[in-house]
Amino acid sequence: MKITFCCTDTKAEPWLQGLRAALPQADITVWQSGAPLADYAVVWAPPQQFLDEQQGIQALFNIGAGVDGLLQRRLPAGARVVRLDDAGMAVQMAEYVCHAVIRHFREFDGYEADRQAGRWAYRKPRLRQDFAVGVMGLGVLGERVAQALAQFEFPVNGWSRSPKAVAGVRAFSGAGQFNDFLAASRVLVNLLPLTPDTANIIHRDTLSRLQPGAYVINVARGAHLVDDDLLALIASGHVAGATLDVFRTEPLPAAHPFWQHPNITVTPHTSARTLRDESIAQIARKITALQRGEAIAGVVEPARGY
C-alpha cells in the first residue's frame, strides 16, 4: 500500500512520522513530480500537477475541514475526497463562537475601550432573550456550536439544507424557511460549506432580514460574505458589528477596511485549527477500513459540495 503526502505550506516530517507509526505496513512518502502512483494521498491545497499525475488513486484525505478548494480542481477519475469528521476542531469552533457571542453580548469590547480611555463606567445588562443566535450550517461543527451556545441559555436557531433535529435548537431548513430563520435571529453565525449555492449568501438582503442591531460571525469561508454589503449595513446601523475569521483573500490585504473598522474584529483564520495527532489517527482508521472494503464516514459528494 502506497500513501503520498502532498500538503502545501505544511511541515511534512511530523505527519510522516505519525502516519508511519499508525500504518507501519504502508510505504509513505512526500510527493515529488514524477513519483510513482499511490493508493491514497493526504493532501492540503495540492498542485494541479499532483492531481493530474496521480490517476487511479483511490482516495484523497483532506486535512482541513473545508473541501471547496479541492473540489474546484480537476480531480483524478474515480478518486474519493474524504474530509475530516472533527479531529478536535469542533470544540475549538465552539470556543471561538461562544467567545465572540459573549464578548458582543456582554459589551466587553466597550469595556476595553473604556479601559484604554481610563473611564470607569457600567452598562445596562442585556437580556438573553433579545439575542437569539442563528447558526447557518448544522454539520459536525455547526451542531457542536449550537449546543454550546444553548448551554449559555441563548435562544438558538439552526438552519440547514435538509431538516435536522438538535436538542435545544429551533430548527429551520431549506430555502422556504431561510427568511424566517433570519427574521428570528439577531446574531448570525456562518458555518456553511462553500458551494455554488452558498457563495455570497451573506449579502445586503440577508443582513437586512436579521433583527435590528444584528451581529455577524463568519467562521466558514470568506466567499460567503459580500464585504461591501456588510460595511454598508454597519454604516446604516442595522448591523452592530462582526467577528470575521475568514476572508476572500488571505492574508487579509493591509489596505482592507476591515482592519481599521472599530466594529469589526479580525482574526487570521484560526477559529479551528487542524490537530495533527487526532487527524492522523482518523485518517489511519479510514485507510485501514477501506483496505478491508468497509464504508467510511466523511466521503464528500462532489455534486453537493460537502
HUHU-V894740 format. One record per residue. N is the residue number from 1. OMEGA is omega in whole degrees, 0 to 359 (none if undefined). Layout:
((N;OMEGA) (N;OMEGA))
This chain:
((1;181) (2;178) (3;178) (4;181) (5;182) (6;184) (7;181) (8;177) (9;179) (10;178) (11;191) (12;193) (13;179) (14;177) (15;180) (16;179) (17;181) (18;180) (19;180) (20;177) (21;182) (22;183) (23;186) (24;181) (25;186) (26;172) (27;188) (28;183) (29;172) (30;181) (31;170) (32;180) (33;179) (34;181) (35;177) (36;180) (37;179) (38;175) (39;182) (40;177) (41;172) (42;193) (43;165) (44;180) (45;181) (46;177) (47;180) (48;179) (49;178) (50;183) (51;179) (52;182) (53;188) (54;176) (55;181) (56;178) (57;186) (58;184) (59;175) (60;181) (61;183) (62;187) (63;173) (64;181) (65;183) (66;180) (67;185) (68;180) (69;180) (70;182) (71;178) (72;180) (73;173) (74;188) (75;175) (76;182) (77;176) (78;182) (79;174) (80;173) (81;183) (82;180) (83;174) (84;179) (85;181) (86;180) (87;175) (88;183) (89;185) (90;181) (91;176) (92;181) (93;178) (94;177) (95;185) (96;184) (97;179) (98;177) (99;182) (100;180) (101;183) (102;178) (103;179) (104;183) (105;181) (106;178) (107;179) (108;175) (109;177) (110;178) (111;177) (112;177) (113;177) (114;180) (115;181) (116;179) (117;182) (118;185) (119;177) (120;184) (121;177) (122;173) (123;180) (124;180) (125;176) (126;181) (127;181) (128;182) (129;177) (130;184) (131;176) (132;182) (133;178) (134;180) (135;177) (136;181) (137;183) (138;171) (139;182) (140;182) (141;183) (142;179) (143;180) (144;178) (145;181) (146;180) (147;178) (148;179) (149;180) (150;179) (151;177) (152;174) (153;168) (154;168) (155;184) (156;173) (157;177) (158;177) (159;179) (160;181) (161;179) (162;184) (163;176) (164;178) (165;178) (166;183) (167;178) (168;184) (169;174) (170;190) (171;171) (172;180) (173;174) (174;181) (175;183) (176;181) (177;184) (178;181) (179;176) (180;177) (181;181) (182;182) (183;181) (184;189) (185;174) (186;175) (187;181) (188;178) (189;181) (190;176) (191;181) (192;167) (193;179) (194;177) (195;175) (196;181) (197;184) (198;177) (199;179) (200;184) (201;178) (202;183) (203;186) (204;182) (205;179) (206;182) (207;181) (208;181) (209;176) (210;178) (211;180) (212;184) (213;185) (214;177) (215;186) (216;175) (217;181) (218;180) (219;183) (220;178) (221;180) (222;182) (223;173) (224;189) (225;172) (226;189) (227;184) (228;179) (229;177) (230;180) (231;180) (232;181) (233;173) (234;179) (235;180) (236;182) (237;181) (238;176) (239;183) (240;182) (241;184) (242;166) (243;187) (244;180) (245;184) (246;188) (247;180) (248;175) (249;179) (250;357) (251;179) (252;182) (253;185) (254;183) (255;183) (256;183) (257;179) (258;184) (259;188) (260;184) (261;184) (262;184) (263;182) (264;174) (265;182) (266;170) (267;191) (268;177) (269;186) (270;184) (271;179) (272;183) (273;176) (274;176) (275;192) (276;186) (277;179) (278;179) (279;179) (280;180) (281;180) (282;180) (283;180) (284;179) (285;183) (286;178) (287;178) (288;179) (289;179) (290;178) (291;178) (292;180) (293;182) (294;176) (295;178) (296;176) (297;173) (298;178) (299;186) (300;172) (301;186) (302;182) (303;180) (304;178) (305;179) (306;none))
